[in-house]
Amino acid sequence: MNRVTTNGIELVYDTFGTPGARPLLLITGLGCQMIFTDEDLCAMFAGSGHHVVRYDNRDVGLATHLHDAGVPDFTPALTGGAVTAPYLLEDMADDAAGLLDALGWDSAHVFGVSMGGMIAQAFAIRYPERTRSLTSVMSTPSFTIGTPTDEALAALLSGSSPDRESVVAGSVAAARVFGSPGYPLDEERVARVAGESFDRSFDPGGWGRQFGAILASGDRSEALRGLSVPALVVHGEDDPLIQVAGGIATADAIPGAKLLTFPGMGHDLPRPLWPEIVAAVTELTERAEAR
């Protein structure tokens, strides 16, 4: 692992593939440490001609945690009101830009999953000249589009006792709700990653601040309409957490974006779909490089 300080935040990252290959920045979702992006998937991207970087966003894993900022009150958002948060998704996009600076990358192909897709969208809006291509996976331009089912929202907001066993069990239970009904759930992997994440860092307050950033950041649809970067939108047709309307709205907003949806896919990345997803991203990045 490598460390860098940018935007007042220390980030931790690692790399896969050959320097000089097409730069691909992987951005993870709400409360997810970089280890949620499976090493095998990173290796597949690297094997398809990419120099891959995954990293811990602020407030998770081994990155800086903003404990003194407290946790925002989510209640107004659940009743249609506004949320005040210590930072926004745009600030997290600035973190990503600083990471590119540290890597010596003037630009990159940006691939974001869930909240990471929102950050990737914000990055492309704020730094179009540094965005070679944009891939937004199971994400949305606004928390109000593709809203969670009641069961998924309850699972998202459910807490657990702050001990390793309870956190692992809670992660498996949530994965059963969020996961892909068309594919077997790898509960062993979910449990292993949850346990490793707990061992690296357990900070429910960091999760809360990230969620606050999602709720407070507003709708990016209009800004996305001004993009001219090659874009791919990937979404599960059976996603209960960010329903497929979020992916459709993202693709509709970005001029020329390709929409790739999968029946039976929920709010996760089933391993059997990796080859097709990697192939689609590779086609996008190759096309973008050829422009």
C-alpha positions, -999 to 999 in steps of 0.1 A, spaced: 0 0 0 10 36 -6 0 68 12 -4 103 -1 -18 135 15 -41 157 -7 -68 181 -1 -60 179 36 -67 142 36 -44 112 38 -54 85 13 -41 49 10 -40 31 -24 -25 2 -42 -20 -6 -79 -23 -34 -104 -9 -37 -138 19 -20 -158 27 17 -154 21 34 -187 -9 13 -195 -43 30 -197 -48 46 -162 -80 33 -145 -91 48 -111 -115 26 -92 -138 44 -67 -157 24 -40 -191 29 -25 -207 40 7 -187 28 37 -167 4 15 -129 2 18 -108 -4 -12 -106 -41 -4 -143 -43 -14 -130 -41 -50 -118 -76 -54 -82 -82 -63 -93 -107 -90 -114 -80 -107 -85 -56 -105 -63 -82 -121 -88 -87 -149 -88 -49 -156 -50 -50 -155 -49 -79 -179 -71 -59 -203 -45 -32 -207 -51 -9 -177 -29 4 -149 -54 1 -120 -55 21 -88 -80 14 -60 -80 35 -28 -97 42 5 -120 72 3 -119 97 32 -136 84 64 -131 47 56 -103 22 60 -68 36 65 -76 71 50 -82 101 72 -113 100 94 -129 133 102 -140 123 137 -143 159 149 -169 167 122 -195 146 140 -224 128 121 -251 147 102 -288 143 110 -304 123 82 -339 128 93 -347 158 71 -338 139 40 -362 111 49 -390 136 50 -380 156 19 -359 182 36 -323 193 33 -293 178 51 -262 197 62 -231 176 59 -194 183 68 -184 177 32 -199 169 -2 -193 144 -30 -175 172 -48 -149 173 -20 -144 135 -24 -140 141 -62 -113 167 -53 -96 140 -32 -95 118 -63 -80 146 -83 -53 150 -57 -46 113 -59 -41 116 -97 -16 144 -90 3 122 -66 3 94 -92 16 117 -119 -15 111 -139 -27 142 -158 -60 123 -165 -76 89 -160 -104 66 -169 -127 68 -139 -148 38 -127 -171 43 -97 -195 19 -80 -226 31 -61 -215 61 -41 -183 58 -61 -203 63 -92 -216 95 -78 -181 106 -70 -170 96 -105 -198 117 -119 -188 147 -98 -152 142 -109 -161 143 -146 -182 174 -140 -155 192 -121 -125 179 -141 -137 171 -176 -102 177 -190 -88 150 -166 -116 124 -174 -106 102 -203 -138 82 -198 -165 77 -172 -180 44 -160 -209 47 -135 -219 14 -120 -252 9 -100 -254 46 -93 -276 76 -98 -274 113 -104 -295 120 -73 -305 101 -42 -341 110 -52 -339 89 -84 -340 51 -82 -348 53 -45 -344 22 -24 -371 -2 -17 -384 -1 19 -366 -34 27 -333 -21 12 -336 13 30 -342 -5 63 -312 -27 57 -290 3 48 -299 21 80 -298 -8 103 -269 -8 127 -251 -35 146 -233 -40 178 -197 -27 175 -181 -61 177 -165 -80 149 -189 -110 149 -220 -87 149 -206 -65 121 -198 -96 99 -232 -111 105 -248 -77 97 -229 -74 65 -240 -109 54 -276 -101 63 -275 -68 43 -259 -86 13 -288 -110 13 -311 -80 8 -289 -60 -16 -275 -89 -36 -283 -103 -70 -313 -126 -71 -302 -141 -103 -268 -152 -90 -256 -171 -59 -244 -150 -31 -209 -157 -20 -215 -153 17 -180 -166 25 -165 -137 6 -189 -112 21 -180 -123 56 -143 -124 49 -142 -89 35 -164 -76 63 -140 -91 88 -109 -77 71 -126 -43 69 -134 -44 106 -98 -52 113 -85 -24 92 -109 2 106 -144 3 122 -160 37 121 -198 40 118 -194 78 121 -174 78 89 -202 59 71 -226 85 84 -205 114 71 -203 98 37 -240 92 36 -245 128 46 -224 138 16 -247 118 -7 -278 134 8 -265 169 7 -249 169 -27 -280 175 -48 -289 164 -83 -262 162 -109 -285 156 -139 -282 190 -155 -244 192 -151 -240 157 -166 -258 169 -197 -228 192 -203 -203 164 -204 -186 153 -236 -166 124 -222 -171 88 -234 -193 71 -208 -207 37 -198 -235 31 -173 -238 -3 -158 -268 -13 -136 -286 -43 -123 -323 -46 -133 -331 -61 -99 -311 -36 -78 -332 -28 -46 -309 -2 -32 -304 21 -62 -331 9 -85 -325 7 -122 -342 41 -128 -310 56 -113 -289 41 -140 -313 50 -168 -314 86 -156 -276 87 -155 -273 74 -191 -301 97 -203 -283 127 -188 -248 120 -203 -247 127 -241 -238 95 -260 -236 73 -229 -240 35 -234 -264 18 -209 -256 -18 -200 -282 -35 -177 -283 -70 -164 -313 -90 -154 -309 -107 -121 -282 -83 -109 -288 -65 -77 -266 -40 -58 -234 -60 -61 -211 -73 -88 -216 -110 -93 -184 -127 -104 -201 -144 -135 -207 -108 -149 -171 -97 -145 -159 -107 -179 -187 -89 -197 -183 -58 -175 -145 -58 -180 -150 -62 -218 -174 -33 -219 -151 -10 -199 -121 -21 -220 -141 -12 -252 -149 22 -237 -113 30 -227 -98 18 -260 -124 39 -279 -117 69 -257 -79 66 -263 -85 65 -300 -104 98 -301 
